[in-house]
Amino acid sequence: MNGKKEDYNSEGISLEEPLLPGAETQAKNSNETEAEQLRLVIVFVAYVLFGSLVGVLQKLIAIPMFNYANFLNFWGTLIFCIQCSFFVIPALYFSSYLPESMRIPMLQTKLSKRPFAIQGSLDYVSLLLRILASVQLSGPLLVLLPQTGIPISMVLSACLLNKKYSPIHWIGAVTVLLGIGIVVGPMFSNSDEIGYSCIASDKEKYCTICEKVMTEDECVGVQYYEPSSFEQSFIFSGYTMRDVNESQTFDGPCRWESSDNGDASSTFFWSVAVVFSMIPMALSSIYKESYSQETEIDPIYWNLWIGIFQTFYSLLFAVPTGYISEPRVPADEFFSNFWDGFKCTFGYSSLDTGCHPDHCHLWGPLFFWLYQLTVFGLAISMIVLLKYGGANLMFLGSTLILPISNLAFALPFMPNATAVHLTDILGLCVILFGLGLYKYAASFDESEEGNNNDDEYVSDSTEPLSTQSQPEP
């Protein structure tokens, strides 16, 4: 002991003694591991945040864009393609300035575009139905109904790919359907107190007249008549309007009906449309799974070409789509509707009369551009999360997205906030339990497959776990 005081670090290692061979490398690897874990946590939080925002904004964007659902389908896919191009073009033509992990081989540009056209057509139909439904359905329904994609994907995979599922898979899928039924069922059941209101026979023409009437007598007594050109000439020749009305009986523009029945029928129709949209989505997932196993392709480049074909289909079928949208857009109003929708995304309102005047001054551009950014952010975070965290971590994030985005619509500051009922909470818990059962079966099958390559059951990782788990342009 020479009385010299030694310095020690926090781990009790003398700072004056040289580190053992390999200790420096081990410490460096430990720091890199911690940095990777921190990066993974950040990506996971970003995925949940973007997914929840997409689930909420898909409804909020439909409020100011109520009259432009058809245009919204086209414009949204076009913006997504532009966003992807900012990554694809440098990765293809300026790859020498980028890290190798960010480069896209020019060989991928030689790939056949036919698979992209098929995938784009399926995604186009699925996305179109959900956008048209978004202006009619409540936010919670837009989040919960796509969970039907799980059993639909299972049935199609079993039929087309001969995949086999364990009983726990099917129990989980049926449990998800049961949870959706618990939430949706009360919306279509007859309530004890039926609300009546004055409903216009032609909603686009007479809504402003009928919606102001509060009693049945006033509603039935509303008179509004627009004579034809022949009747106008009849009046101009010396007769009066009273003579016309006495010779013919005209139906009034307003009817006193149960408002619940009208709302329920519209909700039911568009709910079925959302469920039906899961069929092309599931087919697209199956096709993408098969294509990705055969072809090595950059995911952003892949999404770009799918988006290009979606944009093409959106423009090609824009006119007939206008006739099935609500409100309906006739062919002679197609160009004006698209131009007004374009102006709405930049804050300019065009319609200030009728049942649904525009509210584009603030919410139009805010919700639209925020939605486009979150959809793209969700797509990127999903790719990174799958690459570094795996499907299990992505499933956990998707499970968290479901209740967050669903309950967000009940916040008091939310536009058109919806009340939370006991059946909503119960149904949501049942759905989450079903998702947990399904994932447990998938994890169990994967572990069994690792121990026995001849395992009878296989898991399917392509099912749409939620609306946000598979973002589409």
VMD Tcl script that draws the C-alpha trace (Angstrom):
set ca {
  {0.00 0.00 0.00}
  {1.67 3.20 -1.12}
  {-1.15 5.41 0.17}
  {-2.15 6.52 -3.33}
  {-5.91 6.94 -3.78}
  {-7.41 5.20 -6.78}
  {-10.37 6.48 -8.78}
  {-13.22 4.13 -9.62}
  {-16.10 4.43 -12.03}
  {-19.76 3.73 -11.20}
  {-19.27 0.00 -11.84}
  {-16.35 -0.29 -9.38}
  {-13.66 -0.61 -12.06}
  {-10.43 1.24 -11.44}
  {-9.90 4.02 -13.89}
  {-6.14 3.60 -13.65}
  {-6.16 -0.05 -14.63}
  {-6.40 -0.92 -18.32}
  {-9.62 -2.57 -19.46}
  {-9.54 -6.28 -20.12}
  {-9.28 -7.37 -23.74}
  {-12.70 -7.09 -25.38}
  {-14.18 -4.95 -22.60}
  {-14.09 -1.82 -24.74}
  {-15.85 -3.60 -27.59}
  {-18.44 -4.99 -25.19}
  {-19.16 -1.51 -23.82}
  {-19.50 -0.16 -27.36}
  {-21.92 -2.93 -28.31}
  {-23.92 -2.23 -25.15}
  {-24.24 1.44 -26.10}
  {-25.34 0.51 -29.62}
  {-27.94 -1.89 -28.23}
  {-29.35 0.81 -25.98}
  {-29.48 3.24 -28.90}
  {-31.32 0.66 -31.04}
  {-33.81 0.00 -28.25}
  {-34.43 3.72 -27.85}
  {-34.94 4.06 -31.60}
  {-37.38 1.15 -31.56}
  {-39.36 2.75 -28.72}
  {-39.56 6.02 -30.66}
  {-40.75 4.22 -33.80}
  {-43.33 2.25 -31.79}
  {-44.72 5.41 -30.19}
  {-44.78 7.13 -33.60}
  {-46.68 4.16 -35.09}
  {-49.33 4.26 -32.35}
  {-49.61 8.06 -32.59}
  {-49.89 8.14 -36.39}
  {-52.30 5.19 -36.39}
  {-54.58 6.82 -33.83}
  {-54.53 10.13 -35.72}
  {-55.41 8.40 -38.99}
  {-58.33 6.68 -37.30}
  {-59.66 10.02 -36.02}
  {-58.84 12.18 -39.04}
  {-60.52 9.82 -41.51}
  {-63.80 11.01 -40.00}
  {-62.85 14.62 -39.26}
  {-61.77 15.18 -42.84}
  {-65.23 14.09 -44.03}
  {-66.92 16.94 -42.11}
  {-65.63 19.90 -44.18}
  {-65.32 17.68 -47.29}
  {-68.88 16.33 -47.00}
  {-69.82 17.43 -50.52}
  {-66.59 16.21 -52.11}
  {-66.11 12.55 -51.16}
  {-65.55 11.57 -54.80}
  {-62.87 14.23 -55.24}
  {-61.33 13.30 -51.89}
  {-60.69 9.77 -53.14}
  {-58.79 11.04 -56.20}
  {-56.92 13.91 -54.56}
  {-55.79 11.84 -51.56}
  {-54.21 9.10 -53.68}
  {-52.50 11.67 -55.91}
  {-50.96 13.43 -52.90}
  {-49.77 10.05 -51.57}
  {-48.01 9.36 -54.89}
  {-46.27 12.74 -54.74}
  {-45.09 12.00 -51.19}
  {-43.68 8.63 -52.23}
  {-41.92 10.24 -55.20}
  {-39.85 12.42 -52.87}
  {-38.22 9.19 -51.62}
  {-38.27 7.06 -54.76}
  {-36.73 9.51 -57.25}
  {-33.57 10.21 -55.18}
  {-33.27 6.52 -54.28}
  {-33.33 5.58 -57.97}
  {-31.45 8.37 -59.75}
  {-29.19 9.78 -57.03}
  {-28.36 6.56 -55.22}
  {-24.63 7.22 -55.24}
  {-25.17 10.01 -52.70}
  {-27.28 7.85 -50.36}
  {-26.45 5.02 -47.94}
  {-26.79 1.57 -49.44}
  {-29.84 0.80 -47.27}
  {-31.75 3.69 -48.88}
  {-30.99 2.83 -52.50}
  {-33.47 1.27 -54.93}
  {-31.86 -0.90 -57.64}
  {-32.70 0.21 -61.18}
  {-33.56 -3.41 -61.90}
  {-36.83 -2.94 -60.01}
  {-38.01 -0.45 -62.65}
  {-38.02 -3.36 -65.13}
  {-40.64 -5.26 -63.15}
  {-43.99 -5.90 -64.81}
  {-46.63 -3.31 -63.90}
  {-49.48 -5.79 -64.22}
  {-49.32 -6.91 -60.54}
  {-49.37 -3.25 -59.48}
  {-52.48 -2.66 -61.61}
  {-54.27 -5.61 -59.98}
  {-53.32 -4.56 -56.46}
  {-54.25 -0.95 -57.25}
  {-57.71 -1.99 -58.48}
  {-58.44 -3.95 -55.29}
  {-57.18 -1.15 -53.05}
  {-59.13 1.39 -55.09}
  {-62.47 -0.36 -54.52}
  {-61.75 -0.86 -50.81}
  {-60.66 2.71 -50.20}
  {-63.48 4.21 -52.29}
  {-66.20 2.46 -50.29}
  {-64.69 3.56 -47.00}
  {-64.31 7.19 -48.11}
  {-67.92 7.33 -49.32}
  {-69.02 5.79 -46.02}
  {-66.92 8.20 -43.95}
  {-69.30 11.10 -44.65}
  {-72.30 9.07 -43.44}
  {-71.04 6.95 -40.50}
  {-69.83 7.94 -37.07}
  {-66.14 7.87 -36.18}
  {-66.33 4.81 -33.85}
  {-68.05 2.75 -36.56}
  {-65.34 3.66 -39.07}
  {-62.77 2.28 -36.62}
  {-64.61 -0.86 -35.45}
  {-66.23 -2.19 -38.64}
  {-62.92 -2.88 -40.48}
  {-62.14 -5.48 -37.79}
  {-64.43 -7.75 -39.80}
  {-61.47 -8.03 -42.16}
  {-59.97 -10.70 -39.86}
  {-62.58 -13.43 -40.43}
  {-62.99 -12.36 -44.06}
  {-59.23 -12.69 -44.60}
  {-59.23 -16.09 -42.89}
  {-62.03 -17.43 -45.07}
  {-60.44 -16.17 -48.29}
  {-56.98 -17.47 -47.30}
  {-58.47 -20.87 -46.51}
  {-60.27 -20.99 -49.87}
  {-57.59 -19.50 -52.13}
  {-54.35 -20.56 -50.41}
  {-55.60 -23.69 -48.62}
  {-54.42 -22.29 -45.31}
  {-55.52 -24.07 -42.17}
  {-56.32 -22.37 -38.90}
  {-56.52 -23.75 -35.41}
  {-59.80 -23.63 -33.45}
  {-58.40 -20.78 -31.35}
  {-58.00 -18.73 -34.53}
  {-61.67 -19.18 -35.37}
  {-62.79 -18.55 -31.79}
  {-60.83 -15.28 -31.80}
  {-62.36 -14.22 -35.14}
  {-65.90 -15.04 -34.00}
  {-65.27 -13.14 -30.74}
  {-64.27 -10.06 -32.75}
  {-67.55 -10.31 -34.70}
  {-69.46 -10.69 -31.44}
  {-67.85 -7.51 -30.07}
  {-68.76 -5.57 -33.22}
  {-72.33 -6.83 -32.89}
  {-72.51 -5.60 -29.30}
  {-71.51 -2.10 -30.42}
  {-73.54 -1.90 -33.63}
  {-76.64 -3.80 -32.51}
  {-78.27 -1.04 -30.43}
  {-77.99 1.35 -33.39}
  {-80.42 -0.75 -35.42}
  {-82.73 -1.98 -32.66}
  {-86.03 -0.24 -31.98}
  {-85.79 2.10 -29.02}
  {-88.63 2.80 -26.59}
  {-88.72 6.47 -27.54}
  {-88.92 7.05 -31.28}
  {-88.05 10.55 -32.42}
  {-90.07 12.17 -35.19}
  {-89.07 15.05 -37.38}
  {-90.08 16.84 -40.55}
  {-88.23 15.13 -43.40}
  {-87.95 16.54 -46.92}
  {-89.18 14.41 -49.82}
  {-86.23 15.77 -51.80}
  {-83.43 16.37 -49.31}
  {-81.30 18.46 -51.65}
  {-84.20 20.68 -52.71}
  {-86.44 21.12 -49.67}
  {-84.25 20.44 -46.65}
  {-83.92 24.07 -45.62}
  {-87.72 24.41 -45.65}
  {-88.58 21.24 -43.74}
  {-85.83 21.26 -41.13}
  {-87.21 24.47 -39.59}
  {-90.62 22.88 -38.88}
  {-91.09 21.53 -35.34}
  {-94.65 20.09 -35.23}
  {-96.56 17.52 -37.29}
  {-99.33 19.94 -38.29}
  {-96.85 22.50 -39.56}
  {-94.92 19.82 -41.44}
  {-97.96 18.45 -43.25}
  {-99.18 21.97 -43.95}
  {-96.00 23.13 -45.69}
  {-96.84 24.12 -49.26}
  {-94.14 24.66 -51.84}
  {-94.93 24.36 -55.51}
  {-92.83 25.08 -58.56}
  {-95.02 25.02 -61.71}
  {-93.77 23.56 -64.96}
  {-93.33 25.65 -68.10}
  {-96.68 24.40 -69.43}
  {-98.46 25.39 -66.23}
  {-96.76 28.76 -66.25}
  {-98.13 29.43 -69.75}
  {-101.53 28.25 -68.47}
  {-101.34 30.87 -65.74}
  {-100.14 33.60 -68.11}
  {-103.13 32.98 -70.42}
  {-105.51 34.31 -67.79}
  {-105.87 31.58 -65.19}
  {-104.62 31.79 -61.65}
  {-102.47 29.50 -59.53}
  {-105.60 28.62 -57.57}
  {-107.18 27.23 -60.74}
  {-104.18 24.97 -61.26}
  {-104.18 23.73 -57.66}
  {-107.93 23.01 -57.77}
  {-107.56 20.92 -60.90}
  {-104.65 18.84 -59.58}
  {-103.44 17.55 -56.23}
  {-99.72 17.90 -55.45}
  {-97.76 16.09 -52.75}
  {-96.21 18.33 -50.11}
  {-92.44 18.68 -49.91}
  {-92.30 17.54 -46.26}
  {-93.27 14.35 -44.45}
  {-93.61 13.73 -40.70}
  {-91.64 10.51 -40.15}
  {-89.51 8.72 -37.63}
  {-86.06 10.23 -37.90}
  {-84.57 7.13 -36.28}
  {-85.70 4.88 -39.14}
  {-84.14 7.08 -41.79}
  {-80.85 7.36 -39.93}
  {-80.76 3.64 -39.17}
  {-81.34 2.63 -42.80}
  {-78.56 4.92 -44.02}
  {-76.22 3.73 -41.26}
  {-76.98 0.10 -42.06}
  {-76.35 0.57 -45.79}
  {-72.98 2.24 -45.36}
  {-71.97 -0.15 -42.58}
  {-72.53 -3.01 -45.02}
  {-70.45 -1.07 -47.57}
  {-67.53 -0.84 -45.12}
  {-67.75 -4.57 -44.35}
  {-67.89 -5.32 -48.07}
  {-64.79 -3.15 -48.60}
  {-62.85 -5.65 -46.49}
  {-63.21 -8.28 -49.24}
  {-61.03 -6.47 -51.82}
  {-58.69 -5.43 -48.99}
  {-58.25 -9.06 -47.93}
  {-57.77 -10.15 -51.55}
  {-55.16 -7.42 -51.97}
  {-53.35 -8.58 -48.82}
  {-53.29 -12.17 -50.07}
  {-52.02 -11.06 -53.47}
  {-49.34 -8.84 -51.89}
  {-48.20 -11.68 -49.63}
  {-47.77 -14.00 -52.61}
  {-46.06 -11.31 -54.69}
  {-43.61 -10.30 -51.93}
  {-42.53 -13.92 -51.50}
  {-41.67 -14.17 -55.18}
  {-40.27 -10.68 -55.84}
  {-37.80 -8.50 -53.98}
  {-39.04 -4.92 -54.15}
  {-38.67 -1.72 -52.15}
  {-41.90 -1.11 -50.18}
  {-42.09 2.63 -50.93}
  {-41.51 2.04 -54.65}
  {-44.18 -0.66 -54.44}
  {-46.67 1.70 -52.76}
  {-45.92 4.39 -55.33}
  {-46.99 2.22 -58.26}
  {-50.08 0.97 -56.44}
  {-50.98 4.60 -55.71}
  {-50.45 5.57 -59.37}
  {-52.96 2.95 -60.50}
  {-55.37 3.92 -57.72}
  {-55.23 7.53 -58.92}
  {-55.86 6.38 -62.50}
  {-58.90 4.32 -61.46}
  {-60.21 7.19 -59.31}
  {-60.22 9.48 -62.34}
  {-61.47 6.82 -64.76}
  {-64.56 5.95 -62.69}
  {-65.12 9.39 -61.14}
  {-68.30 10.16 -63.12}
  {-70.20 6.92 -62.33}
  {-69.00 7.11 -58.73}
  {-70.72 10.48 -58.42}
  {-74.11 8.80 -58.84}
  {-73.63 6.45 -55.86}
  {-72.11 9.01 -53.51}
  {-74.12 11.01 -51.00}
  {-74.76 13.77 -51.87}
  {-75.09 12.66 -55.49}
  {-72.94 14.39 -58.14}
  {-74.47 14.26 -61.67}
  {-72.21 14.11 -64.70}
  {-72.88 17.75 -65.64}
  {-71.63 18.85 -62.19}
  {-68.51 16.66 -62.18}
  {-65.93 19.33 -63.09}
  {-67.44 21.99 -60.85}
  {-67.57 19.54 -57.93}
  {-63.92 18.61 -58.38}
  {-62.90 22.27 -58.65}
  {-64.88 23.20 -55.54}
  {-63.35 20.25 -53.67}
  {-59.87 21.35 -54.70}
  {-60.55 24.86 -53.40}
  {-61.90 23.41 -50.15}
  {-58.54 21.77 -49.39}
  {-57.02 25.26 -49.49}
  {-59.68 26.91 -47.33}
  {-62.13 28.33 -49.89}
  {-65.83 27.49 -49.47}
  {-68.06 27.35 -52.56}
  {-71.48 26.26 -51.24}
  {-73.16 28.54 -48.73}
  {-76.75 27.31 -49.18}
  {-78.58 24.00 -49.01}
  {-78.53 21.24 -46.42}
  {-74.76 20.91 -46.24}
  {-72.94 24.21 -46.84}
  {-69.16 24.15 -46.98}
  {-67.04 24.73 -43.88}
  {-63.66 24.93 -45.60}
  {-62.24 28.14 -44.19}
  {-60.21 26.46 -41.44}
  {-61.08 22.80 -41.01}
  {-60.84 21.89 -44.70}
  {-57.11 22.49 -45.22}
  {-56.20 21.64 -41.61}
  {-57.80 18.20 -41.55}
  {-56.93 17.30 -45.15}
  {-53.21 18.07 -45.08}
  {-52.78 16.74 -41.57}
  {-54.45 13.52 -42.70}
  {-52.10 13.18 -45.69}
  {-49.04 13.66 -43.48}
  {-50.21 11.15 -40.88}
  {-51.06 8.51 -43.50}
  {-47.57 8.79 -44.96}
  {-45.99 8.85 -41.49}
  {-47.96 5.72 -40.59}
  {-46.75 3.93 -43.71}
  {-43.10 4.78 -43.00}
  {-43.30 3.92 -39.29}
  {-44.97 0.60 -40.13}
  {-42.16 -0.33 -42.51}
  {-39.47 0.54 -39.96}
  {-41.35 -1.19 -37.12}
  {-41.77 -4.39 -39.11}
  {-38.10 -4.34 -40.13}
  {-36.60 -3.79 -36.67}
  {-39.36 -4.84 -34.26}
  {-41.24 -7.60 -36.05}
  {-44.92 -8.41 -36.56}
  {-45.57 -9.04 -32.85}
  {-44.61 -5.50 -31.88}
  {-46.69 -4.10 -34.72}
  {-49.67 -6.14 -33.52}
  {-49.27 -4.67 -30.04}
  {-49.28 -1.18 -31.53}
  {-52.36 -1.93 -33.66}
  {-54.17 -3.22 -30.57}
  {-53.43 0.04 -28.74}
  {-54.56 2.10 -31.73}
  {-58.04 0.58 -31.69}
  {-59.24 1.81 -28.27}
  {-57.37 5.13 -28.50}
  {-58.88 6.15 -31.83}
  {-62.29 4.78 -30.86}
  {-62.60 6.61 -27.55}
  {-61.08 9.81 -28.96}
  {-64.40 10.60 -30.65}
  {-66.01 11.00 -27.20}
  {-63.74 13.90 -26.21}
  {-65.83 17.02 -25.60}
  {-63.77 19.24 -27.92}
  {-64.11 16.78 -30.81}
  {-66.35 17.96 -33.69}
  {-69.58 15.93 -33.70}
  {-68.52 14.19 -30.49}
  {-70.28 10.87 -29.81}
  {-71.46 9.73 -26.40}
  {-69.92 6.56 -24.95}
  {-72.44 3.92 -23.88}
  {-71.97 0.79 -21.80}
  {-72.36 -1.36 -24.91}
  {-69.52 0.56 -26.57}
  {-67.10 -0.23 -23.72}
  {-68.27 -3.85 -23.48}
  {-68.05 -4.40 -27.23}
  {-64.59 -2.84 -27.40}
  {-63.34 -5.12 -24.61}
  {-64.77 -8.17 -26.40}
  {-63.05 -7.14 -29.65}
  {-59.70 -6.70 -27.90}
  {-60.14 -10.09 -26.24}
  {-60.83 -11.65 -29.63}
  {-57.74 -10.00 -31.10}
  {-55.71 -11.34 -28.19}
  {-57.01 -14.86 -28.77}
  {-56.21 -14.63 -32.45}
  {-52.67 -13.41 -31.80}
  {-52.13 -16.04 -29.12}
  {-53.06 -18.74 -31.63}
  {-50.70 -17.23 -34.22}
  {-47.81 -17.04 -31.73}
  {-48.46 -20.57 -30.54}
  {-48.46 -21.90 -34.09}
  {-45.22 -20.08 -34.87}
  {-43.50 -21.61 -31.83}
  {-44.82 -25.04 -32.71}
  {-43.68 -24.61 -36.28}
  {-40.21 -23.82 -35.01}
  {-40.15 -27.11 -33.11}
  {-41.90 -29.15 -35.78}
  {-41.67 -28.25 -39.45}
  {-44.62 -30.50 -40.21}
  {-47.02 -28.47 -38.09}
  {-50.57 -28.75 -39.40}
  {-51.60 -25.15 -38.84}
  {-50.01 -22.02 -40.17}
  {-50.51 -18.47 -39.12}
  {-51.53 -15.64 -41.37}
  {-49.81 -12.32 -40.84}
  {-51.59 -10.44 -43.58}
  {-54.98 -9.88 -41.97}
  {-55.98 -6.24 -41.47}
  {-55.83 -5.95 -37.69}
  {-57.33 -2.52 -37.83}
  {-58.02 0.27 -40.23}
  {-54.65 1.73 -39.35}
  {-52.61 -1.44 -39.59}
  {-52.51 -1.32 -43.38}
  {-52.50 2.25 -44.62}
  {-53.59 2.69 -48.19}
  {-52.87 5.68 -50.36}
}
mol new
graphics top color blue
foreach p $ca { graphics top sphere $p radius 0.5 }
foreach p [lrange $ca 0 end-1] q [lrange $ca 1 end] { graphics top cylinder $p $q radius 0.2 }
display resetview
